[in-house]
């Protein structure tokens, strides 16, 4: 379902997605949280907040509605004999930790060594976002991305390194800003062969 709206030119009609309905119990849960924090959900500035928050979380967690591995179903075998590392460096992503539902913001470097085919580069980023847009811990996110590429593409090697900051640590609790966390997963030749591992890490900037 879409809503129509006037575009930048007089008379232009553009389609925009209709707002998804928010169940009453979800909106009331957010009002309860607002009350518990000490504010009044009936004041003017907060009247529409429950609906906004609910829709935002549906967007933050849209990865639950997709199979990230499906993005890797179409491959290309005509690569002109290319058989070296394919690397996407510093892909930005945002997730939320499953312990405090606080933002995790970072970048991922993802590499694979093709066996006999490659995949469109945007698909690698889509795999990352498919898993990141769920409640996560960084260690599991790293493993899920690597395992998905390993299983679906069957390459000679996979390397995933994720660097991120966690708001559950920087904005609450120990409140230590500027601290980053790094996780990695090496599979195939990147795990078994030291020279290959050093090469891919050097390409990633480590």
C-alpha positions as CSV (number, residue, x, y, z in Angstrom):
1,X,0.0,0.0,0.0
2,X,1.3,3.5,-0.9
3,X,0.3,7.0,-0.2
4,X,0.4,9.7,-2.9
5,X,2.2,13.0,-2.3
6,X,3.0,16.1,-4.4
7,X,6.5,16.0,-5.9
8,X,9.0,18.8,-6.3
9,X,7.3,19.9,-9.6
10,X,3.7,21.2,-9.6
11,X,1.3,18.4,-10.4
12,X,3.9,15.6,-9.9
13,X,2.7,12.7,-7.9
14,X,5.2,10.4,-6.2
15,X,4.4,7.2,-4.3
16,X,5.6,6.7,-0.8
17,X,5.1,3.7,1.4
18,X,2.1,3.8,3.7
19,X,2.9,3.8,7.4
20,X,2.6,0.3,8.9
21,X,-0.1,0.0,11.6
22,X,1.2,-0.2,15.2
23,X,-0.7,-2.7,17.4
24,X,-2.2,-1.1,20.5
25,X,-0.3,-3.3,22.9
26,X,3.0,-2.3,21.3
27,X,2.2,1.4,21.6
28,X,1.1,1.0,25.2
29,X,4.3,-0.8,26.0
30,X,6.3,2.2,24.8
31,X,4.0,4.5,26.8
32,X,4.7,2.4,29.9
33,X,8.4,2.8,29.3
34,X,8.1,6.5,29.0
35,X,6.2,6.7,32.2
36,X,8.7,4.5,33.9
37,X,11.6,6.8,32.9
38,X,9.8,9.7,34.5
39,X,8.0,11.5,31.7
40,X,4.4,11.9,30.7
41,X,3.4,10.1,27.4
42,X,0.3,12.3,27.1
43,X,2.2,15.6,26.8
44,X,2.2,17.1,23.3
45,X,5.8,16.2,22.3
46,X,5.3,12.6,23.2
47,X,1.9,11.9,21.8
48,X,3.1,10.3,18.6
49,X,6.3,8.9,20.0
50,X,5.0,5.4,20.6
51,X,4.1,5.0,17.0
52,X,7.4,6.5,15.8
53,X,9.4,4.3,18.1
54,X,7.5,1.1,17.1
55,X,8.0,1.8,13.4
56,X,11.6,2.6,13.9
57,X,12.2,-0.7,15.7
58,X,10.4,-2.5,12.9
59,X,12.9,-0.9,10.5
60,X,16.0,-1.5,12.8
61,X,15.1,-5.2,12.9
62,X,13.9,-5.8,9.3
63,X,16.7,-8.4,8.9
64,X,14.4,-10.9,10.6
65,X,12.2,-10.8,7.5
66,X,14.8,-11.9,5.1
67,X,17.2,-14.7,4.3
68,X,20.6,-13.0,3.9
69,X,22.0,-16.0,2.0
70,X,19.4,-15.5,-0.8
71,X,21.5,-12.5,-2.0
72,X,24.3,-14.9,-3.0
73,X,22.1,-17.1,-5.2
74,X,23.2,-15.5,-8.4
75,X,26.9,-15.9,-9.3
76,X,29.1,-15.0,-12.3
77,X,31.6,-17.4,-13.8
78,X,33.0,-15.2,-16.5
79,X,35.8,-13.4,-14.5
80,X,38.6,-13.4,-17.1
81,X,40.6,-15.9,-15.2
82,X,40.6,-13.8,-12.0
83,X,41.5,-16.0,-9.0
84,X,42.8,-13.5,-6.4
85,X,41.2,-12.0,-3.3
86,X,37.9,-10.1,-3.5
87,X,37.6,-7.6,-0.7
88,X,35.0,-5.0,0.3
89,X,36.7,-2.8,2.9
90,X,35.0,-0.7,5.6
91,X,31.4,-1.3,4.9
92,X,29.4,0.8,7.3
93,X,26.6,-0.9,9.3
94,X,24.4,-0.3,12.3
95,X,22.9,-2.9,14.6
96,X,21.5,-3.1,18.1
97,X,22.9,-5.3,21.0
98,X,20.6,-7.9,22.3
99,X,21.4,-7.2,25.9
100,X,20.4,-3.5,26.2
101,X,19.0,-2.9,22.7
102,X,21.5,-0.1,22.3
103,X,23.2,0.9,19.0
104,X,26.2,-0.9,17.6
105,X,27.8,1.2,15.0
106,X,30.8,0.1,13.0
107,X,32.4,-1.1,9.8
108,X,33.0,-4.5,8.3
109,X,35.8,-5.7,6.0
110,X,34.7,-8.9,4.1
111,X,36.9,-10.9,1.8
112,X,36.7,-14.2,-0.1
113,X,39.0,-16.1,-2.4
114,X,36.9,-17.4,-5.3
115,X,37.0,-21.0,-6.4
116,X,35.4,-20.6,-9.8
117,X,32.8,-17.9,-9.6
118,X,32.1,-14.5,-8.0
119,X,29.1,-12.6,-6.8
120,X,28.0,-9.0,-7.3
121,X,29.8,-6.8,-4.8
122,X,26.6,-5.2,-3.5
123,X,25.3,-8.6,-2.4
124,X,28.1,-9.0,0.1
125,X,27.0,-5.8,1.8
126,X,23.4,-7.0,1.7
127,X,24.4,-10.1,3.6
128,X,26.1,-8.0,6.3
129,X,23.0,-5.8,6.6
130,X,20.6,-8.7,6.7
131,X,22.3,-10.1,9.8
132,X,23.1,-6.6,11.3
133,X,19.4,-5.6,11.2
134,X,18.6,-7.9,14.1
135,X,19.3,-7.9,17.8
136,X,22.9,-9.0,17.9
137,X,26.2,-9.5,19.6
138,X,29.2,-8.6,17.5
139,X,30.8,-12.0,17.8
140,X,27.8,-13.8,16.4
141,X,27.3,-11.2,13.6
142,X,30.9,-11.8,12.5
143,X,30.4,-15.6,12.5
144,X,27.0,-15.4,10.7
145,X,28.4,-13.3,7.8
146,X,31.4,-15.5,7.3
147,X,29.5,-18.7,7.6
148,X,26.9,-17.5,5.1
149,X,29.5,-16.6,2.4
150,X,31.4,-19.9,3.1
151,X,28.2,-22.0,2.7
152,X,26.7,-20.2,-0.3
153,X,29.7,-19.4,-2.4
154,X,31.9,-22.3,-1.4
155,X,35.1,-20.2,-1.9
156,X,38.6,-21.2,-1.0
157,X,38.6,-18.8,1.9
158,X,36.6,-16.2,3.7
159,X,37.8,-13.5,6.1
160,X,35.5,-11.1,8.0
161,X,36.8,-8.4,10.4
162,X,34.3,-6.1,12.2
163,X,35.2,-3.0,14.1
164,X,32.4,-1.3,16.1
165,X,31.5,0.8,19.1
166,X,28.8,-0.3,21.5
167,X,26.5,2.3,23.1
168,X,25.8,-0.1,25.9
169,X,29.4,0.6,27.0
170,X,30.0,4.1,25.8
171,X,26.7,5.8,26.8
172,X,25.7,3.8,30.0
173,X,27.3,1.5,32.5
174,X,31.1,2.1,32.5
175,X,30.5,5.1,30.1
176,X,33.8,4.8,28.3
177,X,33.6,6.6,25.0
178,X,36.0,6.0,22.2
179,X,36.4,2.3,22.8
180,X,36.2,0.0,19.8
181,X,35.8,-3.7,19.6
182,X,37.3,-5.9,16.9
183,X,36.2,-9.4,16.0
184,X,37.3,-11.6,13.1
185,X,36.6,-14.9,11.5
186,X,38.9,-16.7,9.1
187,X,37.9,-19.7,7.1
188,X,39.6,-22.0,4.5
189,X,43.0,-20.8,3.3
190,X,42.8,-17.6,5.4
191,X,42.7,-19.8,8.5
192,X,45.0,-22.6,7.4
193,X,47.7,-20.7,5.5
194,X,49.6,-18.0,7.4
195,X,50.8,-16.2,4.3
196,X,47.3,-15.9,2.9
197,X,46.0,-14.7,6.3
198,X,48.7,-12.0,6.4
199,X,47.9,-10.9,2.9
200,X,44.2,-10.4,3.5
201,X,44.7,-8.7,6.8
202,X,47.2,-6.3,5.1
203,X,44.7,-5.5,2.4
204,X,42.2,-4.7,5.2
205,X,44.7,-2.4,6.8
206,X,45.8,-4.5,9.7
